[in-house]
Amino acid sequence: MLMRFMIEQRHLTDAGGRPVSSAAAEVSFHSMEAESALDAVRVFVEKNSGQIIGEVVKFPGFHAVATVRNPDGVYTLQVAPSSQKFAPTLSS
């Protein structure tokens, strides 16, 4: 059964391997469906031409954290389950 996951991607280094300051750190959010948090990490890494560094740390409740490297640098992924429905937005 597929679940919807929210993935927070936080850059740690730039493409040259230099650390990114916390004020300038790029953070992006991605939504995807997978059978588990580990599967969500694997699919995201494959889609972004990345490589997992070390182990994916799994936590109770379908949460996971991973460190990943790709041509853009090194970043962390924090994976958590998200709502199955999108909330409606209010128009002005």
C-alpha angles and dihedrals in degrees: 000000000000121000129192116244132190114217121200112202115197120182117227101176136017125239090276092056096252117139116258114229115242090242092054097036111129114229123188134175127218132185124211143156122240140146094248142003089257091053090049090055093048094048092046092049092049093049091051098045091244138147125220112237112213120331132334106244111220123203131190117277099040095295126140141171126204138173114224137186126204135153090283093059139265123318143164125241121209112192125196135161115261136196118291090224132056115236115238116248124228116239120220 
